[in-house]
């Protein structure tokens, strides 16, 4: 074995030669790993120890490190090394040594039964790995033998110690099976063998669990062992007795957590639904926990209520279909559903006073899906039973979605507030889903409640209740077409009556208006009811996201009905932009909103508004263009270019057909005169050129250019701007681009975007396509992953254009071989394995769009010995080229081939290092 590492413990003490993996050196390295304050020395020691663990000498030093006079850290390393040797290098062990290895491990486990628990566990894992490798042929009754050996009376270890050691061994055995690297055919054989051996385990576990004399530590270990075995998909009926014993153990607070885990794992097996009779027996056991649940809720015992809820949900969620199928047992299943409803509505505010209700949400999806999947007759029966349940669920969820009092909310941490926000999003998704079952009646229900709340003088007004009802309405309206709902006009009428004295309520009012923007487009007479609210909210920084996003939705959906309000909208927007009320992203949204708004005006109106809107920014940009680049004026330039680009992205005077669905809806005037965007950009083009020439070395500024390509095709400044950026970046390549990977990354993204949105730019005679191609090949060899990804993205956009753009076809014909060699070098080991999918995309594109060229190039390129890796045989290279050329349809298969080939190139094929990829 090659050993290039320095001696652990001698870092910095001169260039010492690498030492053998002896006991002494391993101990020195471990001391260095645990106690050396120098992080470099620790890393060096760790690297050396990893080599030691897989070295042939590990078979020798492992046993010595387990000696009684060693400290647990050293013994643990010895046990871990044994496990690694057995699990990963089983084929190195001669068959005649199996029995002695087994005997040695049993001896060590017996010795450590009363020693260090962490070492005992590692030794048990090592023996488990050995058992899995020998089963079923070389050790047919492995589990039964383990049980027999540890029950032997002549052992020097006391009965409880032996029992705990056996239980530890039996617990880790299924866990080791789940993570083992056994080949697929062996895994099937071993699984079958373990399923049979289960007969030697479960009676023992049942006896220990129900034995009054069993100490708590043993019973807890029994439950953990059972929990481990049921994950091997043991038939549920074989687990019945142990599940019942685990239910009984729930009354013991010390065993509660382990019992919950065991029951949940047993119930949640995918195979369990086949055993309907057993599932039906479990329902009364779960329902029997209701009193314990109520007591826990009453006493604020969140752990107990959480555990019981997990059990109820596991049964309901995993088996609702199987249990609904048993129509004669509908009442007991309904009782289980009501128990889960109790868990959903558990008192307290999530996540501060309770953490249980969120566990139940997926159950309600599952139950609804199962009900709606039945044939019509059965579905009608269950609809009748469960529609009232789902209406109750809506009430419960809206109650849970309510904010606490302002005083209480003020004490919540930012993390608690964020968890509550996510919880409300989950509730919103659930309500949207429930609409599928309850339909329009749900909206009427919410509207009636909101109306009563806002008009009743009997009950004290609660902004939380109002907000929750609106939130429910908004959740549904965001994704469901409510244009034909008869309650929306009433709701729009109610909104101005809401007394908005609170930020959360104001936010929800805004989002609700936004969710109804499509409805407003069909009922423009109602716009004036809500638009003043939105414009007023724009001035409040606390309502930034909700007010700006709502205005953007209204301007997008209702733009042809907004000209009467345009002057007011522009004035308010300009005011808040000048006052810098909003953060950058909201400013960008606001500019997009104004772009939509202006699109519907006459050209002279657009130009007038554009002039007043962007003049202040142009003046700022002129001033900034004169300054020496520095971080603060960079931010200002990026901000201004962003505002302009967002405005121009949505300002479209061409009136696309999709803007008006029918000729009868709107008779729009055909725009006359020049395109306003063209006019403005021609005025500021020189200025933008000046900014770009100064700031080209900044990826963030360059990235903003590609948005201009969205404009109409007749727009010449786009081309000029694109050529300017390209020529300056190519100059940078000539000077040496290695110091600017971010610019190269940005440039590659710009080229890819240009090909995607405006491939005509590559038709320009002044564009040096050959130079661009060669620079992109060079960029493939950069060490920075984002730059390489961007370059691969450029080629996957470029290669499909071979046929339609002459200059692209020509350069691929002339320089495509150079690209292929760069790709093969990367796959051969010069690029990170995490980038292989990107290089596979290039190969796939070459094969799809340049097949005849690729078939010639790939054979030539792979011809030289040692290319792209000295580890490859000619046969392996030939196989790879044939596989690639055959696969022109399935990109996923090409990615698999490339991943396989790169492992061969790196000498990693079939090793442990492949497991993480």
DRENDO-448396 format. One line per 2 residues: number of its first residue (from 0); for each residue y, z negated, x negated of C-alpha. Coordinates in steps of 0.1 Angstrom, whole numbers, plus 5000, padded with zeros to 4 digits. Example, Ala and Ser with C-alpha at 12.3 -4.5 7.8 and 13.67 -1.06 7.14 Angstrom:
2
0> 4955:4922:4877 | 4989:4929:4863 .
This chain:
917
0> 5000:5000:5000 | 5035:5009:4987 .
2> 5056:4978:4980 | 5092:4986:4973 .
4> 5107:4953:4985 | 5121:4926:4962 .
6> 5104:4892:4961 | 5115:4872:4990 .
8> 5135:4842:4978 | 5148:4861:4948 .
10> 5175:4881:4965 | 5205:4882:4942 .
12> 5184:4867:4913 | 5181:4901:4895 .
14> 5158:4930:4903 | 5125:4913:4904 .
16> 5094:4935:4909 | 5077:4935:4943 .
18> 5050:4907:4945 | 5016:4906:4961 .
20> 5012:4893:4996 | 4998:4859:4985 .
22> 4998:4826:5004 | 5025:4812:4980 .
24> 5048:4842:4985 | 5043:4842:5022 .
26> 5053:4806:5023 | 5084:4813:5002 .
28> 5094:4841:5024 | 5090:4819:5056 .
30> 5111:4792:5040 | 5138:4818:5032 .
32> 5136:4832:5068 | 5140:4797:5084 .
34> 5163:4779:5060 | 5183:4803:5039 .
36> 5219:4804:5052 | 5224:4840:5038 .
38> 5218:4865:5066 | 5209:4893:5041 .
40> 5183:4871:5025 | 5169:4863:5060 .
42> 5167:4900:5069 | 5150:4908:5036 .
44> 5125:4881:5041 | 5118:4892:5077 .
46> 5112:4928:5065 | 5088:4917:5038 .
48> 5069:4894:5061 | 5064:4922:5086 .
50> 5048:4942:5058 | 5027:4912:5048 .
52> 5014:4909:5084 | 5000:4944:5084 .
54> 4987:4944:5048 | 4950:4941:5040 .
56> 4957:4908:5023 | 4966:4893:5057 .
58> 4929:4888:5064 | 4928:4864:5035 .
60> 4961:4845:5037 | 4961:4840:5075 .
62> 4932:4816:5074 | 4947:4797:5045 .
64> 4981:4794:5064 | 4962:4776:5092 .
66> 4951:4747:5070 | 4959:4712:5085 .
68> 4984:4704:5057 | 5007:4733:5066 .
70> 5037:4729:5089 | 5035:4745:5124 .
72> 5059:4774:5115 | 5036:4784:5087 .
74> 5004:4780:5108 | 5021:4800:5136 .
76> 5027:4829:5112 | 4990:4828:5101 .
78> 4979:4829:5138 | 5003:4858:5146 .
80> 4991:4878:5116 | 4955:4874:5128 .
82> 4965:4886:5163 | 4983:4917:5148 .
84> 4953:4926:5126 | 4928:4923:5155 .
86> 4949:4940:5181 | 4963:4969:5160 .
88> 4937:4974:5133 | 4905:4967:5151 .
90> 4889:4999:5137 | 4892:4984:5102 .
92> 4868:4956:5110 | 4831:4962:5102 .
94> 4809:4956:5132 | 4788:4931:5112 .
96> 4818:4908:5109 | 4825:4906:5147 .
98> 4804:4875:5152 | 4818:4855:5122 .
100> 4853:4864:5132 | 4847:4852:5167 .
102> 4831:4819:5155 | 4861:4813:5131 .
104> 4885:4817:5159 | 4866:4794:5182 .
106> 4866:4768:5154 | 4903:4771:5149 .
108> 4911:4769:5186 | 4890:4738:5190 .
110> 4908:4722:5160 | 4943:4731:5174 .
112> 4933:4719:5209 | 4949:4686:5199 .
114> 4974:4702:5175 | 5005:4724:5178 .
116> 5007:4741:5212 | 5025:4772:5199 .
118> 4998:4778:5173 | 4970:4772:5198 .
120> 4986:4798:5221 | 4987:4824:5193 .
122> 4951:4817:5183 | 4940:4821:5220 .
124> 4959:4854:5221 | 4940:4865:5190 .
126> 4906:4856:5205 | 4916:4873:5238 .
128> 4924:4904:5219 | 4891:4903:5201 .
130> 4872:4898:5234 | 4890:4928:5250 .
132> 4880:4949:5220 | 4844:4938:5222 .
134> 4840:4940:5260 | 4818:4951:5277 .
136> 4792:4963:5251 | 4795:4941:5221 .
138> 4804:4909:5242 | 4792:4915:5278 .
140> 4798:4879:5291 | 4829:4870:5271 .
142> 4846:4849:5297 | 4814:4830:5308 .
144> 4807:4823:5271 | 4842:4809:5266 .
146> 4838:4786:5296 | 4803:4775:5284 .
148> 4815:4768:5248 | 4845:4748:5258 .
150> 4824:4727:5283 | 4799:4717:5256 .
152> 4797:4679:5254 | 4791:4678:5216 .
154> 4827:4690:5208 | 4848:4666:5186 .
156> 4878:4672:5210 | 4883:4650:5241 .
158> 4875:4665:5275 | 4912:4670:5286 .
160> 4921:4687:5253 | 4891:4710:5256 .
162> 4900:4717:5292 | 4936:4726:5284 .
164> 4925:4748:5254 | 4901:4767:5277 .
166> 4927:4771:5304 | 4952:4784:5278 .
168> 4926:4809:5266 | 4918:4820:5301 .
170> 4955:4824:5310 | 4964:4846:5280 .
172> 4933:4869:5284 | 4947:4889:5315 .
174> 4982:4888:5299 | 4968:4903:5267 .
176> 4949:4929:5287 | 4982:4940:5305 .
178> 5000:4946:5272 | 4970:4958:5251 .
180> 4970:4992:5235 | 4934:5000:5246 .
182> 4928:5037:5252 | 4928:5046:5289 .
184> 4891:5051:5293 | 4884:5017:5276 .
186> 4910:5000:5298 | 4891:5010:5329 .
188> 4858:4997:5316 | 4874:4964:5305 .
190> 4892:4960:5338 | 4859:4964:5357 .
192> 4843:4939:5333 | 4870:4913:5339 .
194> 4868:4917:5376 | 4831:4907:5374 .
196> 4839:4878:5350 | 4864:4865:5376 .
198> 4833:4849:5392 | 4830:4826:5362 .
200> 4867:4816:5364 | 4877:4810:5400 .
202> 4851:4783:5409 | 4861:4764:5378 .
204> 4898:4767:5387 | 4892:4756:5423 .
206> 4871:4726:5411 | 4899:4715:5387 .
208> 4927:4720:5412 | 4910:4700:5440 .
210> 4895:4673:5419 | 4915:4640:5426 .
212> 4910:4629:5390 | 4926:4660:5375 .
214> 4958:4651:5358 | 4990:4669:5367 .
216> 4992:4688:5334 | 4957:4703:5340 .
218> 4964:4713:5376 | 4996:4730:5365 .
220> 4977:4749:5339 | 4951:4759:5365 .
222> 4978:4774:5388 | 4993:4793:5358 .
224> 4958:4806:5350 | 4952:4817:5386 .
226> 4986:4834:5386 | 4976:4853:5355 .
228> 4942:4865:5368 | 4955:4877:5402 .
230> 4976:4903:5384 | 4944:4920:5375 .
232> 4942:4931:5412 | 4914:4907:5421 .
234> 4903:4913:5458 | 4925:4890:5480 .
236> 4895:4876:5499 | 4881:4863:5465 .
238> 4914:4844:5461 | 4914:4828:5495 .
240> 4902:4793:5485 | 4926:4791:5455 .
242> 4956:4803:5476 | 4949:4776:5502 .
244> 4947:4750:5474 | 4980:4763:5460 .
246> 4996:4760:5494 | 4985:4723:5495 .
248> 4999:4718:5460 | 5034:4729:5472 .
250> 5038:4693:5485 | 5036:4680:5449 .
252> 5071:4684:5433 | 5056:4687:5398 .
254> 5033:4716:5409 | 5058:4733:5432 .
256> 5071:4760:5409 | 5037:4769:5395 .
258> 5022:4770:5431 | 5050:4794:5443 .
260> 5044:4817:5413 | 5007:4818:5420 .
262> 5010:4824:5457 | 5036:4851:5453 .
264> 5016:4869:5426 | 4985:4868:5448 .
266> 5002:4880:5479 | 5021:4908:5461 .
268> 4992:4926:5446 | 4993:4963:5457 .
270> 4957:4961:5468 | 4962:4930:5490 .
272> 4971:4951:5521 | 4934:4961:5524 .
274> 4924:4926:5533 | 4941:4922:5567 .
276> 4920:4893:5579 | 4930:4873:5548 .
278> 4967:4882:5553 | 4965:4871:5590 .
280> 4951:4837:5578 | 4981:4834:5554 .
282> 5007:4836:5582 | 5000:4801:5596 .
284> 5000:4787:5561 | 5035:4802:5555 .
286> 5048:4791:5589 | 5035:4756:5581 .
288> 5061:4754:5554 | 5090:4756:5579 .
290> 5095:4718:5581 | 5095:4715:5543 .
292> 5121:4744:5542 | 5144:4727:5568 .
294> 5142:4694:5549 | 5151:4712:5516 .
296> 5181:4730:5532 | 5193:4697:5548 .
298> 5190:4679:5515 | 5206:4707:5495 .
300> 5174:4712:5475 | 5180:4748:5465 .
302> 5149:4752:5443 | 5125:4743:5471 .
304> 5142:4765:5497 | 5143:4793:5472 .
306> 5105:4790:5465 | 5095:4788:5501 .
308> 5117:4818:5509 | 5100:4838:5481 .
310> 5066:4831:5496 | 5077:4842:5532 .
312> 5094:4873:5518 | 5064:4883:5496 .
314> 5041:4882:5527 | 5066:4900:5550 .
316> 5079:4926:5525 | 5046:4936:5510 .
318> 5026:4937:5541 | 5048:4944:5571 .
320> 5031:4977:5579 | 4996:4962:5578 .
322> 5007:4932:5599 | 5026:4953:5625 .
324> 4995:4974:5629 | 4978:4943:5643 .
326> 4995:4945:5676 | 4976:4917:5692 .
328> 4991:4893:5665 | 5027:4905:5672 .
330> 5039:4870:5681 | 5027:4853:5648 .
332> 5043:4881:5628 | 5076:4878:5648 .
334> 5075:4841:5640 | 5073:4850:5603 .
336> 5103:4874:5608 | 5123:4846:5624 .
338> 5115:4824:5595 | 5128:4850:5571 .
340> 5159:4853:5594 | 5164:4816:5589 .
342> 5163:4822:5551 | 5189:4851:5554 .
344> 5212:4828:5573 | 5207:4798:5552 .
346> 5239:4776:5553 | 5264:4778:5524 .
348> 5283:4804:5504 | 5263:4827:5481 .
350> 5261:4821:5451 | 5278:4787:5450 .
352> 5260:4767:5476 | 5229:4788:5480 .
354> 5210:4816:5461 | 5182:4823:5486 .
356> 5196:4847:5513 | 5199:4876:5489 .
358> 5161:4876:5484 | 5156:4886:5520 .
360> 5177:4918:5522 | 5150:4942:5510 .
362> 5126:4928:5537 | 5149:4941:5564 .
364> 5149:4976:5550 | 5111:4976:5547 .
366> 5105:4962:5583 | 5129:4988:5598 .
368> 5112:5017:5578 | 5078:5006:5590 .
370> 5089:5003:5626 | 5105:5037:5626 .
372> 5074:5053:5610 | 5051:5045:5639 .
374> 5042:5071:5665 | 5066:5072:5695 .
376> 5047:5049:5719 | 5041:5021:5694 .
378> 5077:5025:5680 | 5091:5021:5715 .
380> 5072:4988:5719 | 5084:4975:5686 .
382> 5120:4987:5691 | 5121:4966:5723 .
384> 5109:4935:5703 | 5130:4940:5672 .
386> 5163:4955:5684 | 5175:4920:5694 .
388> 5163:4907:5661 | 5184:4933:5642 .
390> 5215:4926:5664 | 5210:4889:5654 .
392> 5207:4900:5618 | 5241:4918:5619 .
394> 5257:4886:5632 | 5240:4866:5604 .
396> 5249:4890:5577 | 5286:4892:5588 .
398> 5287:4854:5588 | 5272:4853:5553 .
400> 5298:4880:5542 | 5327:4857:5552 .
402> 5350:4844:5524 | 5352:4807:5520 .
404> 5386:4789:5526 | 5413:4799:5502 .
406> 5412:4764:5487 | 5375:4766:5481 .
408> 5376:4802:5468 | 5403:4791:5443 .
410> 5377:4768:5426 | 5351:4796:5421 .
412> 5346:4810:5386 | 5352:4847:5379 .
414> 5314:4851:5376 | 5308:4835:5410 .
416> 5334:4858:5426 | 5318:4889:5410 .
418> 5283:4878:5422 | 5297:4873:5457 .
420> 5313:4908:5456 | 5280:4924:5446 .
422> 5263:4903:5474 | 5287:4917:5499 .
424> 5280:4953:5487 | 5243:4946:5493 .
426> 5252:4933:5528 | 5273:4965:5534 .
428> 5244:4987:5524 | 5220:4968:5547 .
430> 5244:4972:5577 | 5247:5009:5570 .
432> 5209:5011:5570 | 5206:4990:5602 .
434> 5229:5015:5620 | 5200:5040:5619 .
436> 5181:5016:5642 | 5209:5003:5664 .
438> 5231:5034:5666 | 5264:5035:5684 .
440> 5258:5003:5702 | 5263:4985:5669 .
442> 5298:4999:5666 | 5306:4989:5702 .
444> 5293:4954:5694 | 5315:4950:5664 .
446> 5346:4964:5682 | 5341:4941:5712 .
448> 5339:4911:5689 | 5370:4921:5669 .
450> 5389:4928:5701 | 5380:4893:5715 .
452> 5390:4877:5683 | 5424:4894:5681 .
454> 5433:4890:5717 | 5418:4855:5725 .
456> 5442:4826:5726 | 5414:4801:5731 .
458> 5398:4800:5696 | 5418:4793:5664 .
460> 5425:4825:5644 | 5402:4829:5614 .
462> 5412:4856:5590 | 5377:4853:5574 .
464> 5360:4862:5607 | 5384:4892:5613 .
466> 5378:4904:5577 | 5340:4902:5580 .
468> 5340:4922:5613 | 5362:4949:5598 .
470> 5341:4949:5566 | 5310:4956:5588 .
472> 5328:4984:5606 | 5340:4999:5572 .
474> 5305:4997:5558 | 5291:5019:5585 .
476> 5322:5043:5588 | 5321:5050:5550 .
478> 5288:5069:5553 | 5281:5076:5590 .
480> 5300:5103:5608 | 5320:5082:5633 .
482> 5341:5112:5645 | 5325:5111:5679 .
484> 5325:5073:5683 | 5344:5062:5714 .
486> 5355:5029:5698 | 5374:5043:5668 .
488> 5407:5050:5688 | 5406:5014:5700 .
490> 5400:5001:5665 | 5429:5022:5651 .
492> 5450:5006:5679 | 5438:4971:5669 .
494> 5445:4974:5632 | 5483:4971:5634 .
496> 5478:4939:5655 | 5460:4922:5626 .
498> 5481:4894:5611 | 5477:4902:5574 .
500> 5484:4870:5554 | 5457:4873:5529 .
502> 5448:4896:5500 | 5411:4899:5509 .
504> 5419:4908:5545 | 5446:4933:5534 .
506> 5421:4950:5510 | 5395:4954:5538 .
508> 5421:4967:5562 | 5430:4994:5536 .
510> 5394:5003:5529 | 5387:5006:5567 .
512> 5416:5030:5571 | 5403:5050:5542 .
514> 5368:5051:5557 | 5384:5065:5589 .
516> 5404:5092:5571 | 5382:5121:5583 .
518> 5386:5108:5619 | 5424:5108:5614 .
520> 5422:5144:5603 | 5407:5153:5637 .
522> 5432:5129:5656 | 5465:5134:5637 .
524> 5485:5118:5664 | 5471:5084:5652 .
526> 5482:5088:5615 | 5516:5072:5622 .
528> 5498:5040:5634 | 5483:5033:5600 .
530> 5503:5052:5574 | 5532:5027:5573 .
532> 5506:5000:5565 | 5493:5020:5536 .
534> 5527:5028:5521 | 5538:4992:5524 .
536> 5506:4980:5506 | 5513:5004:5477 .
538> 5540:4981:5465 | 5516:4952:5461 .
540> 5498:4951:5427 | 5470:4929:5442 .
542> 5462:4957:5467 | 5463:4984:5440 .
544> 5428:4998:5442 | 5424:4997:5480 .
546> 5459:5011:5489 | 5459:5039:5463 .
548> 5423:5050:5471 | 5431:5050:5508 .
550> 5463:5070:5504 | 5443:5095:5482 .
552> 5416:5098:5510 | 5443:5104:5537 .
554> 5461:5130:5515 | 5429:5148:5509 .
556> 5415:5148:5544 | 5447:5150:5565 .
558> 5470:5171:5541 | 5478:5198:5567 .
560> 5491:5171:5591 | 5512:5152:5565 .
562> 5543:5175:5559 | 5564:5154:5583 .
564> 5556:5123:5562 | 5556:5141:5528 .
566> 5592:5130:5518 | 5584:5094:5525 .
568> 5550:5094:5508 | 5565:5110:5476 .
570> 5595:5086:5476 | 5573:5055:5479 .
572> 5549:5068:5453 | 5576:5077:5428 .
574> 5591:5042:5433 | 5558:5024:5425 .
576> 5551:5047:5396 | 5585:5040:5380 .
578> 5581:5003:5386 | 5547:5005:5368 .
580> 5530:4984:5395 | 5496:5000:5391 .
582> 5471:5002:5362 | 5465:5036:5345 .
584> 5435:5046:5366 | 5453:5039:5399 .
586> 5483:5059:5386 | 5460:5088:5381 .
588> 5445:5085:5416 | 5481:5084:5430 .
590> 5489:5116:5412 | 5458:5132:5427 .
592> 5469:5120:5461 | 5503:5137:5456 .
594> 5486:5169:5444 | 5466:5171:5477 .
596> 5498:5163:5497 | 5519:5189:5480 .
598> 5492:5216:5484 | 5500:5219:5521 .
600> 5537:5224:5516 | 5557:5257:5513 .
602> 5561:5269:5477 | 5599:5260:5475 .
604> 5591:5225:5488 | 5563:5221:5463 .
606> 5587:5231:5434 | 5614:5208:5446 .
608> 5590:5178:5448 | 5573:5187:5415 .
610> 5607:5188:5398 | 5617:5153:5410 .
612> 5582:5139:5403 | 5576:5151:5368 .
614> 5611:5154:5353 | 5611:5118:5341 .
616> 5578:5122:5324 | 5588:5155:5307 .
618> 5619:5137:5293 | 5597:5109:5280 .
620> 5572:5134:5265 | 5601:5153:5247 .
622> 5612:5120:5232 | 5577:5110:5222 .
624> 5570:5144:5207 | 5598:5138:5181 .
626> 5584:5104:5171 | 5560:5097:5142 .
628> 5525:5092:5157 | 5515:5055:5161 .
630> 5492:5036:5185 | 5519:5027:5211 .
632> 5533:5062:5215 | 5497:5076:5215 .
634> 5490:5055:5247 | 5523:5067:5263 .
636> 5514:5104:5255 | 5478:5100:5268 .
638> 5492:5084:5300 | 5518:5111:5307 .
640> 5493:5140:5300 | 5469:5122:5322 .
642> 5494:5120:5351 | 5502:5157:5348 .
644> 5466:5168:5345 | 5456:5147:5376 .
646> 5485:5161:5396 | 5476:5197:5387 .
648> 5439:5192:5392 | 5443:5186:5430 .
650> 5474:5207:5435 | 5459:5239:5450 .
652> 5480:5264:5469 | 5452:5290:5473 .
654> 5440:5273:5506 | 5403:5276:5500 .
656> 5382:5284:5531 | 5365:5250:5531 .
658> 5399:5234:5538 | 5398:5246:5574 .
660> 5365:5249:5592 | 5376:5273:5619 .
662> 5404:5298:5623 | 5414:5281:5656 .
664> 5420:5248:5639 | 5449:5257:5617 .
666> 5470:5289:5613 | 5481:5284:5577 .
668> 5508:5306:5561 | 5497:5327:5531 .
670> 5516:5312:5502 | 5544:5334:5490 .
672> 5559:5336:5455 | 5547:5323:5422 .
674> 5520:5296:5417 | 5540:5263:5413 .
676> 5516:5250:5386 | 5521:5282:5366 .
678> 5559:5278:5369 | 5558:5242:5357 .
680> 5533:5247:5329 | 5552:5277:5316 .
682> 5583:5255:5314 | 5565:5227:5294 .
684> 5540:5248:5275 | 5560:5247:5242 .
686> 5563:5210:5245 | 5526:5205:5251 .
688> 5519:5228:5221 | 5542:5206:5200 .
690> 5524:5174:5211 | 5489:5189:5205 .
692> 5498:5202:5170 | 5509:5166:5160 .
694> 5481:5149:5178 | 5451:5171:5173 .
696> 5434:5145:5152 | 5432:5123:5182 .
698> 5402:5131:5204 | 5417:5113:5235 .
700> 5447:5136:5236 | 5427:5168:5230 .
702> 5403:5158:5258 | 5429:5161:5284 .
704> 5433:5199:5278 | 5401:5211:5296 .
706> 5414:5201:5330 | 5439:5229:5330 .
708> 5409:5253:5332 | 5405:5243:5369 .
710> 5436:5263:5377 | 5435:5299:5391 .
712> 5421:5326:5368 | 5454:5345:5365 .
714> 5470:5316:5346 | 5477:5327:5310 .
716> 5489:5294:5295 | 5453:5280:5298 .
718> 5441:5307:5274 | 5469:5301:5250 .
720> 5464:5264:5251 | 5426:5268:5245 .
722> 5432:5292:5216 | 5457:5268:5201 .
724> 5433:5238:5202 | 5404:5260:5189 .
726> 5424:5275:5160 | 5437:5241:5148 .
728> 5403:5225:5151 | 5387:5253:5131 .
730> 5413:5247:5104 | 5402:5211:5104 .
732> 5366:5223:5098 | 5377:5243:5068 .
734> 5393:5212:5054 | 5362:5191:5059 .
736> 5355:5175:5093 | 5333:5147:5082 .
738> 5361:5121:5085 | 5368:5131:5121 .
740> 5335:5129:5141 | 5354:5119:5172 .
742> 5375:5151:5171 | 5344:5172:5166 .
744> 5328:5154:5195 | 5358:5160:5217 .
746> 5361:5197:5206 | 5324:5203:5214 .
748> 5329:5188:5249 | 5360:5210:5254 .
750> 5340:5241:5245 | 5311:5231:5268 .
752> 5336:5224:5296 | 5353:5258:5290 .
754> 5319:5276:5292 | 5310:5256:5324 .
756> 5343:5260:5343 | 5360:5290:5328 .
758> 5336:5312:5307 | 5362:5340:5308 .
760> 5380:5321:5280 | 5352:5333:5256 .
762> 5361:5369:5265 | 5393:5366:5246 .
764> 5395:5389:5216 | 5415:5363:5196 .
766> 5387:5337:5199 | 5366:5336:5168 .
768> 5332:5330:5185 | 5313:5333:5152 .
770> 5333:5305:5136 | 5330:5283:5167 .
772> 5292:5288:5166 | 5289:5280:5129 .
774> 5310:5249:5133 | 5288:5237:5162 .
776> 5257:5242:5140 | 5274:5221:5113 .
778> 5282:5194:5139 | 5244:5192:5148 .
780> 5239:5177:5113 | 5264:5148:5118 .
782> 5250:5113:5116 | 5270:5102:5147 .
784> 5248:5105:5178 | 5277:5112:5203 .
786> 5289:5141:5182 | 5253:5156:5180 .
788> 5249:5152:5217 | 5282:5170:5224 .
790> 5271:5198:5201 | 5238:5202:5218 .
792> 5256:5202:5251 | 5277:5231:5238 .
794> 5247:5252:5229 | 5229:5245:5262 .
796> 5260:5259:5279 | 5265:5288:5254 .
798> 5230:5302:5253 | 5227:5311:5290 .
800> 5258:5333:5285 | 5241:5356:5259 .
802> 5237:5384:5285 | 5271:5383:5302 .
804> 5295:5377:5273 | 5291:5403:5246 .
806> 5306:5383:5218 | 5282:5354:5225 .
808> 5252:5377:5226 | 5263:5392:5193 .
810> 5267:5359:5175 | 5234:5345:5188 .
812> 5217:5376:5175 | 5233:5373:5141 .
814> 5233:5335:5136 | 5207:5322:5161 .
816> 5181:5318:5134 | 5205:5294:5116 .
818> 5207:5274:5148 | 5169:5272:5152 .
820> 5165:5260:5116 | 5191:5232:5122 .
822> 5172:5222:5153 | 5138:5222:5135 .
824> 5153:5202:5106 | 5166:5176:5131 .
826> 5132:5174:5148 | 5115:5172:5114 .
828> 5131:5139:5107 | 5168:5145:5099 .
830> 5181:5132:5133 | 5174:5100:5152 .
832> 5144:5101:5175 | 5166:5091:5204 .
834> 5182:5125:5202 | 5150:5146:5206 .
836> 5156:5153:5243 | 5190:5170:5233 .
838> 5173:5192:5207 | 5145:5200:5232 .
840> 5172:5213:5256 | 5184:5238:5229 .
842> 5148:5250:5223 | 5143:5254:5260 .
844> 5175:5274:5264 | 5166:5296:5234 .
846> 5132:5303:5249 | 5146:5310:5284 .
848> 5175:5332:5273 | 5165:5347:5239 .
850> 5127:5348:5241 | 5121:5379:5219 .
852> 5144:5366:5192 | 5129:5331:5193 .
854> 5093:5343:5191 | 5103:5362:5159 .
856> 5124:5334:5144 | 5102:5304:5150 .
858> 5072:5319:5132 | 5094:5329:5102 .
860> 5112:5295:5102 | 5079:5275:5102 .
862> 5063:5296:5075 | 5075:5279:5043 .
864> 5053:5250:5032 | 5068:5216:5037 .
866> 5092:5227:5064 | 5103:5209:5085 .
868> 5081:5181:5071 | 5056:5179:5043 .
870> 5033:5160:5066 | 5025:5190:5088 .
872> 4995:5213:5084 | 4999:5250:5091 .
874> 4977:5246:5122 | 5000:5219:5136 .
876> 5031:5241:5131 | 5013:5271:5147 .
878> 5002:5250:5177 | 5038:5238:5182 .
880> 5053:5273:5181 | 5027:5286:5205 .
882> 5033:5256:5229 | 5071:5261:5229 .
884> 5069:5299:5234 | 5045:5294:5264 .
886> 5067:5269:5282 | 5097:5287:5298 .
888> 5098:5269:5331 | 5091:5232:5327 .
890> 5119:5215:5306 | 5101:5181:5308 .
892> 5070:5196:5291 | 5092:5210:5263 .
894> 5107:5175:5258 | 5072:5160:5256 .
896> 5061:5186:5230 | 5092:5179:5208 .
898> 5086:5142:5210 | 5049:5147:5200 .
900> 5059:5171:5171 | 5086:5148:5157 .
902> 5061:5119:5155 | 5038:5142:5135 .
904> 5067:5152:5112 | 5076:5116:5106 .
906> 5040:5104:5101 | 5043:5081:5131 .
908> 5018:5098:5154 | 4993:5073:5167 .
910> 5011:5043:5151 | 5026:5012:5167 .
912> 5061:5024:5162 | 5057:5050:5189 .
914> 5054:5023:5216 | 5091:5018:5222 .
916> 5098:5055:5227 .
